[in-house]
Amino acid sequence: MSTTGWIVLVVIVVVVIAVVAALMSRRRSREMDMRRTAAEAHRQEALSRSRSAEAAKLEADEQAARAERARLEAEDTAARASQERDSAQEHLAMADEIDPDVDRSEAEDAAPADASAEHRR
């Protein structure tokens, strides 16, 4: 083979290697772009789920606060009802004490029974 043949052969081999390297580089670049796209989709999904989780947590906290307010209000209502019941008992006792038609022995007998019924509640 002559020198010109060897030079042509080396040039062809170099061109083939350059083409293969370029094709591999393009393929690697496309794969990297695909991976970047997939990573971005995962990041977007994570962000969306994070926002949804935060919204759900805020809603749960708000619901817990409403429940706590309702519990406190119910306790307050129960305390007022108990005070009203005590006041009613005092007024009833005062009325029985003032009323000349009330038999004192019956009122005294009924009072301990009412008190024991009250303690059972």
C-alpha positions in Angstrom: 0.0 0.0 0.0 1.3 3.4 -0.9 1.6 6.4 1.4 -1.4 8.0 -0.1 -3.5 4.9 0.6 -2.3 4.9 4.2 -3.2 8.5 4.6 -6.7 8.0 3.1 -7.2 5.0 5.4 -6.2 7.0 8.5 -8.4 9.9 7.5 -11.3 7.5 7.0 -10.7 5.9 10.4 -10.4 9.4 12.1 -13.7 10.5 10.4 -15.5 7.3 11.5 -14.2 7.7 15.1 -15.3 11.4 15.0 -18.8 10.5 13.7 -19.2 7.7 16.3 -18.0 10.1 19.1 -20.4 12.8 17.9 -23.3 10.3 17.8 -22.5 9.0 21.3 -22.2 12.6 22.5 -25.6 13.5 21.0 -27.1 10.3 22.5 -25.7 11.1 25.9 -27.0 14.7 25.7 -30.5 13.4 24.8 -30.4 11.0 27.7 -29.3 13.8 30.1 -32.1 16.0 28.8 -34.6 13.2 29.3 -33.3 12.7 32.9 -33.5 16.4 33.6 -37.1 16.4 32.3 -38.0 13.4 34.5 -36.2 15.0 37.5 -38.2 18.3 36.9 -41.4 16.3 36.7 -40.6 14.6 40.1 -39.7 18.0 41.6 -43.0 19.5 40.4 -44.9 16.5 41.8 -43.1 16.8 45.1 -43.9 20.5 45.3 -47.5 19.9 44.5 -47.8 17.2 47.2 -46.0 19.3 49.7 -48.5 22.1 49.1 -51.4 19.7 49.4 -50.0 18.3 52.6 -49.5 21.8 54.0 -53.0 22.8 53.1 -54.3 19.6 54.8 -52.3 20.3 57.9 -53.6 23.9 58.1 -57.2 22.6 57.7 -56.6 20.0 60.4 -55.1 22.6 62.7 -58.1 24.9 62.1 -60.5 22.0 62.7 -58.7 21.2 66.0 -59.0 24.8 67.0 -62.7 24.9 66.3 -63.2 21.7 68.2 -61.3 23.1 71.2 -63.4 26.3 71.1 -66.5 24.1 71.0 -65.3 22.1 73.9 -64.6 25.2 76.0 -68.0 26.6 75.1 -69.7 23.4 76.1 -67.8 23.4 79.4 -68.9 27.0 79.9 -72.5 26.1 79.1 -72.4 23.2 81.5 -70.9 25.4 84.3 -73.7 28.0 83.7 -76.3 25.2 83.8 -74.9 23.9 87.0 -75.0 27.5 88.5 -78.5 27.9 87.3 -79.5 24.5 88.9 -77.9 25.5 92.2 -79.6 28.9 92.1 -82.9 27.2 91.3 -82.4 24.9 94.3 -81.6 27.9 96.5 -84.7 29.7 95.4 -86.8 26.5 95.9 -85.4 26.1 99.4 -86.1 29.8 100.1 -89.6 29.5 98.7 -90.2 26.4 100.9 -88.8 28.3 103.9 -91.0 31.4 103.3 -94.2 29.5 102.3 -96.5 29.1 105.3 -98.4 26.3 103.6 -95.3 24.0 103.3 -95.1 21.3 105.9 -91.6 21.6 107.4 -91.3 17.9 108.2 -92.0 16.9 104.6 -89.6 19.5 103.2 -86.9 18.3 105.5 -87.5 14.7 104.6 -87.5 15.5 100.9 -84.3 17.6 101.0 -81.9 14.7 101.9 -83.5 12.6 99.2 -83.0 15.3 96.7 -79.5 15.9 97.8 -78.6 12.2 97.4 -80.2 12.1 94.0 -78.2 15.2 93.1 -74.9 13.4 94.2 -75.7 10.4 92.1 -75.7 12.5 88.9 
